[in-house]
Amino acid sequence: MIHVLATVTLAPGTRAQFLEAFNANVSNCLAEDGCIEYGPAIDADTDIPSQKRLGPDVVLVVEKWRDLAALKAHSAAPHMAAYRVQVKDFMQSVSLQILDPA
């Protein structure tokens, strides 16, 4: 299994629109062969002093995949191509952390 953390930086004020398009695609991703977990996360409202906030224009996507082949197939899936077109005006950058369980 591999873990993926995708940090998506958005144009200011577009997070709600981005999440609407993202969440509409989640069921497609979860139906993919090898997808174990796939969902967006934003800052929790806490009073924990050591919390490092992402900010209002960042979404962290938490993913788990059976293996690297499943992740690569996900990247090439037709529904992901359509999704990228839908969100291109909202996204400024994406960075990936691809991790093995320790």
N, C-alpha and C positions, 0 to 999 in steps of 0.2 A: 504494500500500500504506500502511496505517496500523499503528502499534504501540500496544498497550494494556498498561499496567501497572495491575493492580487490586490494591490493598493491602487485605487482608481481616483485620480484627482480630476475634479470637475470644474467647469466654468462657474464662477460665482453665481449662486442663486438657482442652479439647475438641478439640485439633488432630488427634489420631489419628482420632477419629470424623468430624470434618469432612472430612479427606483421604480417608477411605474412601468417603464419599458423593460427594465431588468427583471422585475417580478413576473411579468407576463411570459418571460422566456424560461423561468426556473423549471417548470414542469417538463419542458423539452430536454433540459440538461439532466434532470434526475432520471429521465427515461433512457438515457444513453447507457449502452453496455459499459460497465466498469465505473459508473458514477456512484459513489457512496454517500456523499454529502455535497451540497452546493447552495450557498445562500449569502445574502449581503448582511453586513453589520455596520452600525454607526456607533458613535460615542454613547456610552451609557451615562446617565446623569447620576453621578455619585459625589460623595464628599471625601473620597480617598485621595490624600495629598500626592501620592506617587503616581497617580493615573496620568499617562501621557495622552492627551486628547489629539484626535486626528483633525478635528475642526469640521465646520459645517459644509465644506466642499470636498470631503473625502469619504469614500465608501470602501470598506475592506470586504473583499469577497473571500469567504472561507470555503475551501473545497477539499474533498478527499476522493482519490481515484485508486482503482485497483492497481494500476501500474502506469508507466510512462506511455505505453502504447495507447491506452484509453484516453489519457490527457491529450495526446497528439491528435487522436481521432476527434475529440471534442473541439479542438481548435479548428479543424477542417470541416466540421458539420455544417450543412446548409443553413440550419436555423441560426447558427452563430454568425454566418455571413450576413444574413438578413438583420440580425440584432445589431451588428456593428454599424450598418447603415442607419438604423434607427437612432443610435446614441452618439454618432460621430460629432454632432454639434455640441454635445454636452461635455464630452471627454477632452481633457487637456493632456493627460498622460496616464500610463498604466505601468506598474512595475510588478514583477512576479518574484515570489520566493517559493522555490520548489524544494520540498524537504522530505527526508526519510525519517520515519519514527526512530527514536534513539532507545 
